[in-house]
């Protein structure tokens, strides 16, 4: 099954790696570089999955998830992060 996936990642190398892998698996991928563009893209495309970097310019990944949930959008979200503290992990799971 081909899924429509939005990848929001400001690191071009990371974004390219994720895009290549997902496209190799047969998925349609849209890559964006910041949180605001991620929100606009999700609203427009209504993807099957969103892959979000936590630390991005514009609006960070946590803000993006908060806004999507406030809009009652139930799209699954996979968070990418370099953060590793227990509090950061729990915060991401809480959203």
Backbone as XML, in Angstrom:
<?xml version="1.0"?>
<chain id="A" units="angstrom">
  <residue number="1" name="UNK">
    <atom name="N" x="0.837" y="-1.179" z="0.000"/>
    <atom name="CA" x="0.000" y="0.000" z="0.000"/>
    <atom name="C" x="0.883" y="1.244" z="0.000"/>
  </residue>
  <residue number="2" name="UNK">
    <atom name="N" x="0.611" y="2.158" z="-0.877"/>
    <atom name="CA" x="1.357" y="3.410" z="-0.962"/>
    <atom name="C" x="0.732" y="4.433" z="-0.022"/>
  </residue>
  <residue number="3" name="UNK">
    <atom name="N" x="1.542" y="4.989" z="0.851"/>
    <atom name="CA" x="1.067" y="6.018" z="1.778"/>
    <atom name="C" x="1.579" y="7.378" z="1.329"/>
  </residue>
  <residue number="4" name="UNK">
    <atom name="N" x="0.805" y="8.400" z="1.625"/>
    <atom name="CA" x="1.213" y="9.778" z="1.387"/>
    <atom name="C" x="1.827" y="10.279" z="2.693"/>
  </residue>
  <residue number="5" name="UNK">
    <atom name="N" x="3.118" y="10.615" z="2.671"/>
    <atom name="CA" x="3.849" y="10.959" z="3.889"/>
    <atom name="C" x="4.471" y="12.341" z="3.759"/>
  </residue>
  <residue number="6" name="UNK">
    <atom name="N" x="4.293" y="13.154" z="4.800"/>
    <atom name="CA" x="4.953" y="14.455" z="4.878"/>
    <atom name="C" x="6.122" y="14.314" z="5.843"/>
  </residue>
  <residue number="7" name="UNK">
    <atom name="N" x="7.308" y="14.692" z="5.388"/>
    <atom name="CA" x="8.507" y="14.680" z="6.225"/>
    <atom name="C" x="8.907" y="16.126" z="6.475"/>
  </residue>
  <residue number="8" name="UNK">
    <atom name="N" x="8.925" y="16.530" z="7.734"/>
    <atom name="CA" x="9.329" y="17.886" z="8.115"/>
    <atom name="C" x="10.668" y="17.787" z="8.840"/>
  </residue>
  <residue number="9" name="UNK">
    <atom name="N" x="11.720" y="18.198" z="8.144"/>
    <atom name="CA" x="13.090" y="18.072" z="8.663"/>
    <atom name="C" x="13.928" y="19.201" z="8.080"/>
  </residue>
  <residue number="10" name="UNK">
    <atom name="N" x="14.563" y="19.986" z="8.952"/>
    <atom name="CA" x="15.354" y="21.120" z="8.458"/>
    <atom name="C" x="16.777" y="20.741" z="8.072"/>
  </residue>
  <residue number="11" name="UNK">
    <atom name="N" x="17.232" y="19.569" z="8.430"/>
    <atom name="CA" x="18.553" y="19.090" z="8.032"/>
    <atom name="C" x="18.407" y="18.393" z="6.675"/>
  </residue>
  <residue number="12" name="UNK">
    <atom name="N" x="18.964" y="18.993" z="5.633"/>
    <atom name="CA" x="18.777" y="18.493" z="4.266"/>
    <atom name="C" x="19.253" y="17.051" z="4.096"/>
  </residue>
  <residue number="13" name="UNK">
    <atom name="N" x="20.364" y="16.687" z="4.724"/>
    <atom name="CA" x="20.884" y="15.322" z="4.594"/>
    <atom name="C" x="19.941" y="14.314" z="5.243"/>
  </residue>
  <residue number="14" name="UNK">
    <atom name="N" x="19.451" y="14.643" z="6.434"/>
    <atom name="CA" x="18.499" y="13.766" z="7.121"/>
    <atom name="C" x="17.224" y="13.625" z="6.303"/>
  </residue>
  <residue number="15" name="UNK">
    <atom name="N" x="16.718" y="14.748" z="5.804"/>
    <atom name="CA" x="15.483" y="14.732" z="5.020"/>
    <atom name="C" x="15.642" y="13.859" z="3.780"/>
  </residue>
  <residue number="16" name="UNK">
    <atom name="N" x="16.773" y="13.992" z="3.108"/>
    <atom name="CA" x="17.029" y="13.205" z="1.899"/>
    <atom name="C" x="17.107" y="11.718" z="2.221"/>
  </residue>
  <residue number="17" name="UNK">
    <atom name="N" x="17.748" y="11.370" z="3.314"/>
    <atom name="CA" x="17.855" y="9.973" z="3.726"/>
    <atom name="C" x="16.473" y="9.374" z="3.982"/>
  </residue>
  <residue number="18" name="UNK">
    <atom name="N" x="15.649" y="10.077" z="4.735"/>
    <atom name="CA" x="14.300" y="9.594" z="5.043"/>
    <atom name="C" x="13.465" y="9.517" z="3.764"/>
  </residue>
  <residue number="19" name="UNK">
    <atom name="N" x="13.540" y="10.549" z="2.921"/>
    <atom name="CA" x="12.780" y="10.567" z="1.668"/>
    <atom name="C" x="13.139" y="9.383" z="0.781"/>
  </residue>
  <residue number="20" name="UNK">
    <atom name="N" x="14.435" y="9.156" z="0.602"/>
    <atom name="CA" x="14.887" y="8.054" z="-0.258"/>
    <atom name="C" x="14.378" y="6.705" z="0.241"/>
  </residue>
  <residue number="21" name="UNK">
    <atom name="N" x="14.504" y="6.496" z="1.543"/>
    <atom name="CA" x="14.060" y="5.220" z="2.107"/>
    <atom name="C" x="12.561" y="5.023" z="1.888"/>
  </residue>
  <residue number="22" name="UNK">
    <atom name="N" x="11.769" y="6.041" z="2.216"/>
    <atom name="CA" x="10.314" y="5.914" z="2.091"/>
    <atom name="C" x="9.882" y="5.755" z="0.636"/>
  </residue>
  <residue number="23" name="UNK">
    <atom name="N" x="10.507" y="6.489" z="-0.266"/>
    <atom name="CA" x="10.174" y="6.339" z="-1.685"/>
    <atom name="C" x="10.584" y="4.964" z="-2.203"/>
  </residue>
  <residue number="24" name="UNK">
    <atom name="N" x="11.716" y="4.453" z="-1.728"/>
    <atom name="CA" x="12.152" y="3.107" z="-2.108"/>
    <atom name="C" x="11.117" y="2.064" z="-1.686"/>
  </residue>
  <residue number="25" name="UNK">
    <atom name="N" x="10.446" y="2.314" z="-0.578"/>
    <atom name="CA" x="9.409" y="1.410" z="-0.077"/>
    <atom name="C" x="8.063" y="1.642" z="-0.764"/>
  </residue>
  <residue number="26" name="UNK">
    <atom name="N" x="8.014" y="2.585" z="-1.723"/>
    <atom name="CA" x="6.817" y="2.784" z="-2.520"/>
    <atom name="C" x="5.880" y="3.884" z="-2.063"/>
  </residue>
  <residue number="27" name="UNK">
    <atom name="N" x="6.320" y="4.717" z="-1.143"/>
    <atom name="CA" x="5.461" y="5.777" z="-0.620"/>
    <atom name="C" x="5.683" y="7.098" z="-1.357"/>
  </residue>
  <residue number="28" name="UNK">
    <atom name="N" x="4.642" y="7.922" z="-1.371"/>
    <atom name="CA" x="4.740" y="9.279" z="-1.915"/>
    <atom name="C" x="5.177" y="10.192" z="-0.777"/>
  </residue>
  <residue number="29" name="UNK">
    <atom name="N" x="6.241" y="10.951" z="-0.991"/>
    <atom name="CA" x="6.837" y="11.745" z="0.089"/>
    <atom name="C" x="6.927" y="13.211" z="-0.315"/>
  </residue>
  <residue number="30" name="UNK">
    <atom name="N" x="6.504" y="14.075" z="0.605"/>
    <atom name="CA" x="6.692" y="15.513" z="0.463"/>
    <atom name="C" x="7.593" y="15.957" z="1.599"/>
  </residue>
  <residue number="31" name="UNK">
    <atom name="N" x="8.704" y="16.611" z="1.274"/>
    <atom name="CA" x="9.640" y="17.088" z="2.290"/>
    <atom name="C" x="9.483" y="18.592" z="2.442"/>
  </residue>
  <residue number="32" name="UNK">
    <atom name="N" x="9.378" y="19.043" z="3.692"/>
    <atom name="CA" x="9.338" y="20.471" z="4.012"/>
    <atom name="C" x="10.408" y="20.749" z="5.060"/>
  </residue>
  <residue number="33" name="UNK">
    <atom name="N" x="10.805" y="22.033" z="5.189"/>
    <atom name="CA" x="11.958" y="22.369" z="6.027"/>
    <atom name="C" x="11.635" y="23.082" z="7.328"/>
  </residue>
  <residue number="34" name="UNK">
    <atom name="N" x="10.369" y="23.428" z="7.562"/>
    <atom name="CA" x="10.059" y="24.132" z="8.810"/>
    <atom name="C" x="8.643" y="23.801" z="9.267"/>
  </residue>
  <residue number="35" name="UNK">
    <atom name="N" x="8.359" y="24.169" z="10.503"/>
    <atom name="CA" x="7.083" y="23.827" z="11.114"/>
    <atom name="C" x="5.882" y="24.482" z="10.467"/>
  </residue>
  <residue number="36" name="UNK">
    <atom name="N" x="6.005" y="25.738" z="10.103"/>
    <atom name="CA" x="4.866" y="26.433" z="9.477"/>
    <atom name="C" x="4.489" y="25.799" z="8.142"/>
  </residue>
  <residue number="37" name="UNK">
    <atom name="N" x="5.494" y="25.477" z="7.349"/>
    <atom name="CA" x="5.224" y="24.823" z="6.069"/>
    <atom name="C" x="4.664" y="23.424" z="6.293"/>
  </residue>
  <residue number="38" name="UNK">
    <atom name="N" x="5.124" y="22.752" z="7.335"/>
    <atom name="CA" x="4.583" y="21.432" z="7.669"/>
    <atom name="C" x="3.086" y="21.530" z="7.942"/>
  </residue>
  <residue number="39" name="UNK">
    <atom name="N" x="2.682" y="22.517" z="8.733"/>
    <atom name="CA" x="1.256" y="22.698" z="9.030"/>
    <atom name="C" x="0.449" y="22.947" z="7.761"/>
  </residue>
  <residue number="40" name="UNK">
    <atom name="N" x="0.926" y="23.848" z="6.919"/>
    <atom name="CA" x="0.220" y="24.156" z="5.670"/>
    <atom name="C" x="0.096" y="22.910" z="4.791"/>
  </residue>
  <residue number="41" name="UNK">
    <atom name="N" x="1.171" y="22.148" z="4.713"/>
    <atom name="CA" x="1.186" y="20.960" z="3.864"/>
    <atom name="C" x="0.237" y="19.894" z="4.394"/>
  </residue>
  <residue number="42" name="UNK">
    <atom name="N" x="0.241" y="19.670" z="5.699"/>
    <atom name="CA" x="-0.666" y="18.682" z="6.292"/>
    <atom name="C" x="-2.116" y="19.098" z="6.070"/>
  </residue>
  <residue number="43" name="UNK">
    <atom name="N" x="-2.408" y="20.361" z="6.265"/>
    <atom name="CA" x="-3.780" y="20.848" z="6.048"/>
    <atom name="C" x="-4.219" y="20.655" z="4.598"/>
  </residue>
  <residue number="44" name="UNK">
    <atom name="N" x="-3.315" y="20.866" z="3.671"/>
    <atom name="CA" x="-3.644" y="20.775" z="2.244"/>
    <atom name="C" x="-3.695" y="19.326" z="1.744"/>
  </residue>
  <residue number="45" name="UNK">
    <atom name="N" x="-2.732" y="18.517" z="2.160"/>
    <atom name="CA" x="-2.608" y="17.158" z="1.617"/>
    <atom name="C" x="-3.361" y="16.096" z="2.407"/>
  </residue>
  <residue number="46" name="UNK">
    <atom name="N" x="-3.595" y="16.329" z="3.682"/>
    <atom name="CA" x="-4.179" y="15.308" z="4.560"/>
    <atom name="C" x="-3.441" y="13.975" z="4.400"/>
  </residue>
  <residue number="47" name="UNK">
    <atom name="N" x="-2.163" y="13.942" z="4.785"/>
    <atom name="CA" x="-1.336" y="12.751" z="4.578"/>
    <atom name="C" x="-1.737" y="11.589" z="5.492"/>
  </residue>
  <residue number="48" name="UNK">
    <atom name="N" x="-1.176" y="10.422" z="5.177"/>
    <atom name="CA" x="-1.390" y="9.230" z="5.992"/>
    <atom name="C" x="-0.468" y="9.203" z="7.204"/>
  </residue>
  <residue number="49" name="UNK">
    <atom name="N" x="0.659" y="9.917" z="7.118"/>
    <atom name="CA" x="1.655" y="9.943" z="8.188"/>
    <atom name="C" x="2.453" y="11.231" z="8.085"/>
  </residue>
  <residue number="50" name="UNK">
    <atom name="N" x="2.860" y="11.751" z="9.244"/>
    <atom name="CA" x="3.756" y="12.909" z="9.296"/>
    <atom name="C" x="4.990" y="12.499" z="10.086"/>
  </residue>
  <residue number="51" name="UNK">
    <atom name="N" x="6.160" y="12.725" z="9.513"/>
    <atom name="CA" x="7.430" y="12.502" z="10.199"/>
    <atom name="C" x="7.972" y="13.885" z="10.529"/>
  </residue>
  <residue number="52" name="UNK">
    <atom name="N" x="8.093" y="14.185" z="11.829"/>
    <atom name="CA" x="8.444" y="15.532" z="12.281"/>
    <atom name="C" x="9.743" y="15.564" z="13.060"/>
  </residue>
  <residue number="53" name="UNK">
    <atom name="N" x="10.616" y="16.473" z="12.672"/>
    <atom name="CA" x="11.786" y="16.793" z="13.486"/>
    <atom name="C" x="11.281" y="17.637" z="14.652"/>
  </residue>
  <residue number="54" name="UNK">
    <atom name="N" x="11.767" y="17.389" z="15.831"/>
    <atom name="CA" x="11.315" y="18.163" z="16.989"/>
    <atom name="C" x="11.854" y="19.585" z="16.930"/>
  </residue>
  <residue number="55" name="UNK">
    <atom name="N" x="13.121" y="19.749" z="16.565"/>
    <atom name="CA" x="13.738" y="21.077" z="16.574"/>
    <atom name="C" x="13.833" y="21.621" z="15.151"/>
  </residue>
  <residue number="56" name="UNK">
    <atom name="N" x="12.881" y="22.501" z="14.800"/>
    <atom name="CA" x="12.842" y="23.116" z="13.469"/>
    <atom name="C" x="12.573" y="24.606" z="13.610"/>
  </residue>
  <residue number="57" name="UNK">
    <atom name="N" x="12.945" y="25.374" z="12.595"/>
    <atom name="CA" x="12.602" y="26.806" z="12.618"/>
    <atom name="C" x="11.113" y="27.012" z="12.331"/>
  </residue>
  <residue number="58" name="UNK">
    <atom name="N" x="10.623" y="28.178" z="12.672"/>
    <atom name="CA" x="9.224" y="28.517" z="12.407"/>
    <atom name="C" x="8.322" y="28.073" z="13.528"/>
  </residue>
  <residue number="59" name="UNK">
    <atom name="N" x="8.097" y="26.814" z="13.620"/>
    <atom name="CA" x="7.357" y="26.190" z="14.723"/>
    <atom name="C" x="8.019" y="24.839" z="14.918"/>
  </residue>
  <residue number="60" name="UNK">
    <atom name="N" x="8.376" y="24.507" z="16.153"/>
    <atom name="CA" x="9.046" y="23.219" z="16.334"/>
    <atom name="C" x="8.034" y="22.075" z="16.206"/>
  </residue>
  <residue number="61" name="UNK">
    <atom name="N" x="8.546" y="20.868" z="16.142"/>
    <atom name="CA" x="7.687" y="19.707" z="15.939"/>
    <atom name="C" x="6.630" y="19.533" z="17.006"/>
  </residue>
  <residue number="62" name="UNK">
    <atom name="N" x="6.967" y="19.852" z="18.250"/>
    <atom name="CA" x="5.986" y="19.733" z="19.328"/>
    <atom name="C" x="4.850" y="20.728" z="19.133"/>
  </residue>
  <residue number="63" name="UNK">
    <atom name="N" x="5.182" y="21.944" z="18.717"/>
    <atom name="CA" x="4.138" y="22.941" z="18.427"/>
    <atom name="C" x="3.247" y="22.476" z="17.276"/>
  </residue>
  <residue number="64" name="UNK">
    <atom name="N" x="3.853" y="21.897" z="16.267"/>
    <atom name="CA" x="3.082" y="21.410" z="15.122"/>
    <atom name="C" x="2.074" y="20.360" z="15.579"/>
  </residue>
  <residue number="65" name="UNK">
    <atom name="N" x="2.513" y="19.418" z="16.403"/>
    <atom name="CA" x="1.600" y="18.377" z="16.888"/>
    <atom name="C" x="0.487" y="18.989" z="17.736"/>
  </residue>
  <residue number="66" name="UNK">
    <atom name="N" x="0.835" y="19.920" z="18.619"/>
    <atom name="CA" x="-0.192" y="20.578" z="19.439"/>
    <atom name="C" x="-1.263" y="21.229" z="18.559"/>
  </residue>
  <residue number="67" name="UNK">
    <atom name="N" x="-0.825" y="21.937" z="17.526"/>
    <atom name="CA" x="-1.772" y="22.621" z="16.636"/>
    <atom name="C" x="-2.619" y="21.610" z="15.872"/>
  </residue>
  <residue number="68" name="UNK">
    <atom name="N" x="-2.000" y="20.569" z="15.351"/>
    <atom name="CA" x="-2.758" y="19.549" z="14.616"/>
    <atom name="C" x="-3.803" y="18.893" z="15.507"/>
  </residue>
  <residue number="69" name="UNK">
    <atom name="N" x="-3.439" y="18.595" z="16.735"/>
    <atom name="CA" x="-4.392" y="17.961" z="17.658"/>
    <atom name="C" x="-5.499" y="18.935" z="18.055"/>
  </residue>
  <residue number="70" name="UNK">
    <atom name="N" x="-5.162" y="20.208" z="18.219"/>
    <atom name="CA" x="-6.180" y="21.221" z="18.534"/>
    <atom name="C" x="-7.177" y="21.353" z="17.382"/>
  </residue>
  <residue number="71" name="UNK">
    <atom name="N" x="-6.714" y="21.104" z="16.164"/>
    <atom name="CA" x="-7.583" y="21.135" z="14.981"/>
    <atom name="C" x="-8.309" y="19.806" z="14.781"/>
  </residue>
  <residue number="72" name="UNK">
    <atom name="N" x="-8.135" y="18.904" z="15.723"/>
    <atom name="CA" x="-8.760" y="17.580" z="15.689"/>
    <atom name="C" x="-8.283" y="16.717" z="14.519"/>
  </residue>
  <residue number="73" name="UNK">
    <atom name="N" x="-7.076" y="16.944" z="14.087"/>
    <atom name="CA" x="-6.485" y="16.111" z="13.035"/>
    <atom name="C" x="-5.821" y="14.921" z="13.717"/>
  </residue>
  <residue number="74" name="UNK">
    <atom name="N" x="-6.198" y="13.746" z="13.306"/>
    <atom name="CA" x="-5.733" y="12.518" z="13.948"/>
    <atom name="C" x="-4.643" y="11.803" z="13.158"/>
  </residue>
  <residue number="75" name="UNK">
    <atom name="N" x="-3.977" y="12.512" z="12.263"/>
    <atom name="CA" x="-2.920" y="11.904" z="11.466"/>
    <atom name="C" x="-1.828" y="11.361" z="12.393"/>
  </residue>
  <residue number="76" name="UNK">
    <atom name="N" x="-1.350" y="10.141" z="12.145"/>
    <atom name="CA" x="-0.249" y="9.610" z="12.946"/>
    <atom name="C" x="1.017" y="10.450" z="12.744"/>
  </residue>
  <residue number="77" name="UNK">
    <atom name="N" x="1.787" y="10.601" z="13.818"/>
    <atom name="CA" x="3.009" y="11.406" z="13.786"/>
    <atom name="C" x="4.165" y="10.586" z="14.349"/>
  </residue>
  <residue number="78" name="UNK">
    <atom name="N" x="5.263" y="10.579" z="13.619"/>
    <atom name="CA" x="6.508" y="9.968" z="14.078"/>
    <atom name="C" x="7.477" y="11.105" z="14.333"/>
  </residue>
  <residue number="79" name="UNK">
    <atom name="N" x="7.985" y="11.210" z="15.557"/>
    <atom name="CA" x="8.877" y="12.308" z="15.929"/>
    <atom name="C" x="10.333" y="11.882" z="15.772"/>
  </residue>
  <residue number="80" name="UNK">
    <atom name="N" x="11.126" y="12.748" z="15.134"/>
    <atom name="CA" x="12.575" y="12.574" z="15.042"/>
    <atom name="C" x="13.211" y="13.585" z="15.980"/>
  </residue>
  <residue number="81" name="UNK">
    <atom name="N" x="14.145" y="13.135" z="16.794"/>
    <atom name="CA" x="14.759" y="14.076" z="17.721"/>
    <atom name="C" x="16.146" y="13.630" z="18.147"/>
  </residue>
  <residue number="82" name="UNK">
    <atom name="N" x="16.972" y="14.614" z="18.428"/>
    <atom name="CA" x="18.277" y="14.352" z="19.028"/>
    <atom name="C" x="18.169" y="14.458" z="20.546"/>
  </residue>
  <residue number="83" name="UNK">
    <atom name="N" x="17.039" y="14.941" z="21.016"/>
    <atom name="CA" x="16.830" y="15.069" z="22.461"/>
    <atom name="C" x="16.694" y="13.685" z="23.073"/>
  </residue>
  <residue number="84" name="UNK">
    <atom name="N" x="17.224" y="13.536" z="24.274"/>
    <atom name="CA" x="17.184" y="12.201" z="24.867"/>
    <atom name="C" x="16.820" y="12.185" z="26.343"/>
  </residue>
  <residue number="85" name="UNK">
    <atom name="N" x="16.458" y="13.330" z="26.903"/>
    <atom name="CA" x="16.091" y="13.304" z="28.313"/>
    <atom name="C" x="14.725" y="12.654" z="28.475"/>
  </residue>
  <residue number="86" name="UNK">
    <atom name="N" x="14.502" y="12.091" z="29.625"/>
    <atom name="CA" x="13.223" y="11.444" z="29.908"/>
    <atom name="C" x="12.067" y="12.433" z="29.776"/>
  </residue>
  <residue number="87" name="UNK">
    <atom name="N" x="12.262" y="13.661" z="30.244"/>
    <atom name="CA" x="11.206" y="14.677" z="30.145"/>
    <atom name="C" x="10.843" y="14.968" z="28.692"/>
  </residue>
  <residue number="88" name="UNK">
    <atom name="N" x="11.844" y="15.075" z="27.816"/>
    <atom name="CA" x="11.575" y="15.321" z="26.400"/>
    <atom name="C" x="10.789" y="14.165" z="25.783"/>
  </residue>
  <residue number="89" name="UNK">
    <atom name="N" x="11.188" y="12.952" z="26.105"/>
    <atom name="CA" x="10.500" y="11.786" z="25.555"/>
    <atom name="C" x="9.060" y="11.715" z="26.047"/>
  </residue>
  <residue number="90" name="UNK">
    <atom name="N" x="8.853" y="11.971" z="27.326"/>
    <atom name="CA" x="7.498" y="11.949" z="27.876"/>
    <atom name="C" x="6.636" y="13.052" z="27.287"/>
  </residue>
  <residue number="91" name="UNK">
    <atom name="N" x="7.215" y="14.219" z="27.069"/>
    <atom name="CA" x="6.471" y="15.321" z="26.467"/>
    <atom name="C" x="5.988" y="14.934" z="25.072"/>
  </residue>
  <residue number="92" name="UNK">
    <atom name="N" x="6.849" y="14.328" z="24.287"/>
    <atom name="CA" x="6.457" y="13.891" z="22.953"/>
    <atom name="C" x="5.358" y="12.846" z="22.986"/>
  </residue>
  <residue number="93" name="UNK">
    <atom name="N" x="5.427" y="11.921" z="23.919"/>
    <atom name="CA" x="4.397" y="10.891" z="24.033"/>
    <atom name="C" x="3.079" y="11.459" z="24.527"/>
  </residue>
  <residue number="94" name="UNK">
    <atom name="N" x="3.142" y="12.501" z="25.324"/>
    <atom name="CA" x="1.938" y="13.111" z="25.886"/>
    <atom name="C" x="1.091" y="13.781" z="24.814"/>
  </residue>
  <residue number="95" name="UNK">
    <atom name="N" x="1.714" y="14.218" z="23.727"/>
    <atom name="CA" x="0.981" y="14.913" z="22.672"/>
    <atom name="C" x="0.220" y="13.924" z="21.829"/>
  </residue>
</chain>
